């Protein structure tokens, strides 16, 4: 712990963040012990740098980047932590749903690289200025974003699952017959 700055609770951290960010923060509140900061998507890099470089908050650890599909909009959530203060800060930025796009924060936190790629791969959120925005969990030619609410899964025909030369499963003597179950 840094002995130069006193330990802040979530309410003190929220007040400090609101003062630090000025008009960049649309809303700052404490929700379930975390400081939640709502802001415009365009302000993400500037807000990130201010929070990271502030001597009192020192939010140098980006622990999560996630996306939320709200059916009419998309929301990007950044979860930040500090080694100096025992508070968790969430940055939340809303973006359009048809072509969701926010600026990248890879220049602020290096760990954002893979997190933003995952949000792109699963939800289709584009991170403008990202150094390597490509799929990370699905195939490159995959045309869906699996975590979107409007995506319907496609079934794989069972014929593709059959193995040549493999017979039916053999039941052990003490194992019940499962062919009759519902």
ZIMO-V132225 format. One record per pair of residues at least 12 apart in sequence whose ideal C-beta (glycine too) atoms are under 10 Angstrom apart, sorted by the first residue. I is the first residue (numbers start at 1). J is the second residue. Records with the same first field share a line. If there is no record, write none. Layout:
I->J, J
This chain:
1->83, 84, 85, 86
2->55, 56, 58, 82, 83, 84, 85
4->55, 56, 84
5->54, 55, 56, 57, 58, 84, 85
6->56, 85
7->84, 85, 86, 87
8->35, 56, 57, 82, 84, 85, 86, 87
9->30, 33, 35, 85, 86, 87
10->29, 30, 31, 32, 33, 34, 35, 36, 85, 86, 87, 88, 89
11->29, 30, 35, 87
12->30, 35, 56, 85, 87
13->28, 30, 34, 35, 56, 57, 59, 82, 85, 86, 87, 88, 89
14->28, 29, 30, 31, 34, 35, 36, 37, 87, 89
15->28, 30, 35
16->28, 35, 51, 54, 56, 57, 85, 87
17->35, 37, 47, 50, 51, 54, 56, 57, 59, 87, 89, 91
18->35, 37
20->47, 50, 51, 53, 54, 56, 57
21->37, 39, 43, 46, 47, 50, 51, 54
22->50
23->39, 43
24->37, 39, 40, 42, 43, 44, 46, 47, 50
25->37, 38, 39, 40, 43, 47, 50, 91
26->38, 39, 40, 43, 92, 93, 94
27->39, 92
28->89
30->87
31->90
32->88
33->86, 87, 88
34->79, 80, 87, 88, 89, 90
35->51, 57, 59, 80, 85, 87, 88, 89, 90, 91
36->77, 88, 89, 90, 91, 92
37->51, 78, 80, 89, 90, 91, 92, 93
38->75, 90, 91, 92, 93, 94
39->91, 92, 93, 94
40->93, 94, 95, 102
41->74, 75, 76, 92, 93, 94, 95, 96, 100, 101, 102, 103, 125, 128
42->93, 95, 102, 103, 128
43->91, 93, 102, 103
44->76, 78, 91, 93, 102, 103, 104, 105, 108, 112, 127
45->102, 103, 104, 105, 106, 107, 108, 129
46->103, 105, 108
47->78, 91, 93, 105, 108
48->62, 78, 80, 91, 103, 105, 107, 108, 109, 112
49->105, 107, 108, 109
50->108
51->78, 80, 82, 89, 91, 108
52->80, 82, 105, 108, 109
53->108
54->82, 84
55->84
56->82, 84, 85
57->80, 82, 84, 85, 87, 89
58->80, 81, 82, 83, 84, 85
59->78, 79, 80, 81, 82, 83, 84, 85, 87, 88, 89, 91, 108, 109
60->80, 81, 82, 83, 84, 108, 109
61->79, 80, 81, 82, 83, 109, 111
62->78, 79, 80, 81, 91, 105, 106, 108, 109, 110, 111, 112, 115
63->78, 79, 80, 81, 88, 109, 111, 115
64->77, 78, 79, 80, 81, 88, 90, 111, 115, 118, 119
65->77, 78, 79, 91, 104, 105, 109, 111, 112, 113, 114, 115, 116, 117, 118, 119, 125, 127
66->78, 79, 90, 115, 118, 119, 122, 123, 125, 147
67->95, 100, 102, 115, 116, 118, 119, 120, 122, 123, 124, 125, 145, 147, 148
68->92, 94, 119, 123, 125, 147
69->97, 100, 122, 123, 124, 125, 145, 147, 148, 149, 150, 151
70->94, 97, 149
71->97, 148, 149, 150
72->94, 96, 97
73->94, 95, 96, 97, 98, 100
74->93, 94, 95, 96, 97, 98, 99, 100, 101, 102, 119, 123, 124, 125, 148
75->92, 93, 94, 95, 97, 100, 102, 123, 125
76->91, 92, 93, 94, 95, 100, 101, 102, 105, 116, 119, 123, 125, 127
77->90, 91, 92, 93, 119
78->90, 91, 92, 93, 102, 105, 108, 109, 112, 115, 116
79->91, 115
80->109
91->105
95->125, 126
97->123, 124, 125, 148, 149, 150
98->124
99->124, 125, 126
100->119, 120, 123, 124, 125, 126, 127, 145, 148
101->124, 125, 126, 127, 128
102->116, 119, 125, 126, 127, 128, 129, 130
103->126, 127, 128, 129, 130
104->116, 126, 127, 128, 129, 130, 131, 133
105->127, 129, 130
106->127, 129, 130, 131, 132, 133
107->129, 131
112->127, 130
113->127, 130, 131, 132, 133, 136
114->132, 136
115->127, 136
116->130, 131, 132, 133, 136
117->130, 132, 133, 134, 135, 136, 137
118->135, 136, 137, 147
119->136, 145, 147
120->133, 134, 135, 136, 145
121->133, 134, 135, 136, 137, 138, 142, 145, 146, 147
122->135, 136, 137, 138, 144, 145, 146, 147, 148
123->145, 146, 147, 148, 149, 151
124->144, 145, 146, 147, 148, 151
125->145
